[in-house]
C-alpha cells in the first residue's frame, strides 16, 4: 500500500513538471526578459543573399522593400515579422540601428531626427558655399564617392557612411537630390570642438591644402602665437576668445 502511494505521488510530480514546462513553452519568457523569444529587430538592415535568395525573391515572398541591391547583399528596412521569417530560413541579417547616426568629435548627430541643439554663435548657415556633411544611405559604392568628388572637395570621413566635403552653392542644391544621398547638412564650427579646452596651448588640425602662410596669419590675427607647424597640424598658444565665436573654430 505504501509503495503504491509512493508510485502515484511520483507519477503526479512528473506530470506536474511536464505541465509546467509545457505552459512555459506556450507562454514564452516574461516580458523584458530578453530571452530567445524576445521581439525580433525591426529597422534598417543588410540582408546577405544565399542560394535562391535575391532582391526579387525577397520582394515576392516576404514583401521586403530593397533600398539598395549590392549584388551579394542588400540594404532594406525590415518589419519585425520579416526579420523573424528571414531568421527561420537561415538568412543572415545584419541590423543597422545606427544607420542614420554621424559620430563627430563633440556630438552625435542623428539625421533622422535633425541637428542637435547648438550654440547659435557656433553655427553656419545651411545654404551657400561651405563645408558640409554628406551622408550616403548605406554602404558606400565607389561610384557614389566619384560623383561626390566631382561635385566638391572631399577631405574626410565620419561614421556612418558620411563624408566631409566643400560644396559650392550650386552643388549644395544638387547633391541632396541624388537618390543615394540620405542627408546633407552644414559642418558647424560647434562640431569641431574638443571638450575641455582652456587657455594655453592648442593642437589645431587644418583641412588638407589649408596649411599655408595665409592660414597661419589668420591664427595670429585671432590672438594666437604659432609655435610650430607640421603637415596639417599647428601647435599654437594663447587665450581662447570668450565667448568663442565661429571664426575661432573655422
N, C-alpha and C positions, 0 to 999 in steps of 0.2 A: 504493500500500500504506500509506504514512504517512497520507494523507488519510483512508483508510477506518478506520484505527486511531483517528484523532482523532474521527471521527464516532461510532464505537462508545463511546469514552470520554465524549464529551459526552452521548450518549443515556443512558449508565449514570448519570452525575451528575444529570441531570434526573430520572430515575426514583428515585434515592435521595432527592432533595429532596422529591419528591411523596409518597414513602412516609413520610418523617419528618413531613411536615405532616399526613398522614392519621392517623398514630399520636398526634400531639399533640391532634388534634380528638377522637379517641376517648377518650384518657386524661384530657383536661381539664387544668387548671392544677395545679401542685404544691400539696400541702396547705399551707394557711396563706398562699397567695399573694394571696388577696383578689381574684382575677380575676373575670371576668363569670360564671363557673360556680360561684362560691362558694355555700355553703349559703344559701338564702333566709331571710329573717327569719321567726321564729315567735314569737307572743305577741299581746298586745292591739294592735288597730289600728282605724283608721277606714277604712271602705270607701265610696267615693263612687260613687253609682249612675250608670249610663249607660243607653242605650236597651235595654230588655228586661231590665235588671238591677234587682232589688229584693230585699227580705228573703226573700220566698217563693222566688224563683228561686235565690238563693244557697243556701238550705237544701236545696232539692230536688236541685240539680245537683251541689253540692260538699259538702253536709253541714255548711255553716257554721252555727254557733250564734250567733244575733244576741243580744247583751246589751241593746241599746237601738236602736230604729229612730227616726231623727230626720226621716224623710221624704225628704230628698235624700242622706243618708248614714247609715251605721250603725256602731255600736261592736260589735266581735266579737273573740273570741280565735281566732287562726288557727294552724293547723299549718304546718309548712314546705311541705308538699305543696299545701295550699290557697293559700298565699301565692304559690307558683310558678305555679299554674294561673291565678290572677287576673292575674298579670303577663302570661302568654301571651295572655290575652283582652283585654289593653289596659285593664284596670280599674284606676283609681287607688287606691292603698292608702297610707295614712299610718301608719307604725308608731308606737306609743306605748310605747316601752320604759320611760319614766319615769312611767307612769300612776299607780302607787301611791306615788310619792315626794312628800314635802312638804318644800319648801325654806324653812327657818327662818333666823332671824338667826344663830344659833350652832350649828345642827345640820341635817343632812339626815336625814329620817325616812322609812323605807320601811315602809309599813303592811302590806305582805305578809309582812314579817319580824317586825315588832314594834318597840317603843321601843328606842332605843339605850341603852347604859349611862349612867346619870345619877347625879349626887351625890344620895344619899338626903335630904340637907338641903335640896335644891332641887327636891323633887318634891311634887305634890299627890295626894291620893287619887283613885281612879278612880270614885268614887261621890259622890252628893250634889250640891248646887247648886255652880256654879262656872263657870270659863271652860273651854271645850272646843274642840278642833279637830274639825270635821265635814268629812270628805272624801266628795264625791259619786263615783259610779262612773265618770263620764266627763264630757264637755262638759255644762255646767250648763244645764238648762232653766229658764225664768223661773218655772214652776210650782214647781219644787223650791226655789228661793230664797224664794218666797212662803210656802211651808209652813214653812221653817226660821225665817223672820222671825216667823211666827205662834207658833212654839214657844219662841222665845227672842230675846235681843237680839244682833243680828249687827253686828259692828263692824269687821271686816277680812277680807282675802282673802290666801291664800298659794297659790302654785302647788305642786302641780297640783290644781285643782278643789276647793280646801279653804277653808272659812270659819271664822273665829273667832267664837264665839257664847257668850253666857252662858245656861246652861240650868238650869232648876230640877231638883230631884231627880226629879220626875215626867217631865219632858221628857228627862232623861238616860236614862231607861229606855225611852222610846218611840222617840226619833229613830233609834237603831241598828236598829230593826226595819223601817224604811222600805226598800222594795226598791231605791230609787235611791241609798241611802247605802252607801258602801263601808266606812267606818271612823269611829269616834268615840273620841277619847282626850283626856285632860286636857292643858290648856295649862300645862305645868310652868313654874315660875319659871326653871328651867335653860334653857328655850327663849328667854328674854327677854334673855339676856346678850349683851353686845357684848364681843368679845375684847379683852384687854389694857387693861382698866380698872384704874386705880390711884387712889391718894389724890389729891384735888384737886377740880377742877370737873367737873360732870356735866350733860349734857343728858338730861332724863328725859321720855320720851313717855308720856302718860297716855291711858287709854281715853276715848273720847268720853263726855261727861257726868260725868267724874270729876275735873274740873279746879277744883272749888270749894275753899273755905277749909278744909273738913274734910280734904281730901287734903293740902293744904299743911301743915296742922298735923301730920299723920302723918309727913310728911317731916322736920319739925322734931323730932318725938319720936324719930326714928331717928338723930338727931345731925347732920342736915344743915342748912345755912343757905340758905334760899331767896333767891337774888339777884334773880331776875326770872321772870316767867311770861307767856306769850303763847299764847293758844289752848290747845292740849293739850300744850304743851311748857314745861318748867320748867328754868331754869338754877339749879343749886344747887352748893354746895361743902361739903366736909367729908371726914372719913376714912371709908373703906369698912369696915364691920364685918369682923372677922377671927375665925373663918371667917364668910363671909357666909351668912346664913340665908334661908329662903324669904320671911320677912316683908319683908326689904330689897328684894326684887325683885317683890313682889306689889303 
